[in-house]
Amino acid sequence: MFAGIYEKQFMPNPTPYLPEVTDLIHSNRSTILTVYYTSFGTVKQIINKLPKCKASGEDLIPNIAIKLLPQKK
C-alpha cells in the first residue's frame, strides 16, 4: 500500500533538454576548450608564496607539505 503511494510521490526528475546547450557543445569544441599551459617557474613561485601556517583546503594537503615537495633541478 505505502509502496504505491511513495512511488507516485517520489519519481525521479526528468533531465532537462536544452537544445541550445547541446548545439553549442557539439558545434565547435575547439573554441570552447582552451588549453592553458603553466611553466615550472610559475608553479614554483605560487608554491613559494603559500603561507606555512594556514589550514588545509579541500584536498587536505597542508601548505607545508607542498613546500617540502622535491624541486625539479
C-alpha positions as CSV (number, residue, x, y, z in Angstrom):
1,M,0.0,0.0,0.0
2,F,2.7,2.5,1.0
3,A,5.0,1.5,-1.8
4,G,2.5,2.6,-4.4
5,I,1.9,6.0,-2.7
6,Y,5.6,6.6,-2.3
7,E,6.3,5.5,-5.9
8,K,3.9,8.2,-7.2
9,Q,5.3,10.9,-4.9
10,F,9.0,10.3,-5.3
11,M,9.5,10.0,-9.1
12,P,12.9,11.0,-10.4
13,N,13.1,14.3,-12.1
14,P,13.5,14.1,-15.9
15,T,16.7,15.5,-17.2
16,P,16.2,18.9,-18.9
17,Y,16.7,19.1,-22.6
18,L,18.3,22.3,-23.6
19,P,18.9,22.3,-27.3
20,E,20.9,25.5,-27.3
21,V,23.4,23.9,-24.9
22,T,23.6,20.7,-26.8
23,D,24.1,22.6,-30.1
24,L,26.9,24.7,-28.6
25,I,28.7,21.7,-27.2
26,H,28.6,19.8,-30.5
27,S,29.1,22.8,-32.8
28,N,32.8,23.6,-32.4
29,R,34.7,22.1,-29.4
30,S,37.9,23.9,-30.3
31,T,36.5,27.3,-29.5
32,I,35.1,26.1,-26.2
33,L,38.1,24.1,-24.8
34,T,41.1,26.3,-24.5
35,V,44.2,24.8,-23.0
36,Y,46.5,26.9,-20.8
37,Y,50.0,25.8,-20.0
38,T,51.8,26.7,-16.8
39,S,55.6,26.7,-16.6
40,F,57.5,25.1,-13.8
41,G,58.8,28.6,-12.7
42,T,55.2,29.8,-12.3
43,V,54.2,26.8,-10.2
44,K,57.4,27.3,-8.1
45,Q,56.5,31.0,-7.5
46,I,53.0,30.1,-6.4
47,I,54.2,27.4,-4.0
48,N,56.8,29.8,-2.5
49,K,54.0,32.4,-1.8
50,L,51.9,29.9,0.1
51,P,51.6,30.7,3.8
52,K,53.1,28.0,6.0
53,C,50.7,28.1,9.0
54,K,47.3,28.0,7.3
55,A,44.6,25.4,7.4
56,S,44.4,22.8,4.6
57,G,42.0,23.3,1.7
58,E,39.5,20.8,0.3
59,D,42.4,18.5,-0.7
60,L,43.5,18.3,3.0
61,I,47.2,18.7,2.0
62,P,48.9,21.2,4.3
63,N,50.9,24.0,2.6
64,I,54.0,23.0,4.5
65,A,53.8,19.5,2.8
66,I,53.5,21.2,-0.6
67,K,56.5,23.4,0.2
68,L,58.6,20.3,1.1
69,L,58.0,18.6,-2.2
70,P,61.2,17.9,-4.1
71,Q,62.1,20.5,-6.7
72,K,63.0,19.8,-10.3
73,K,66.6,20.5,-11.0
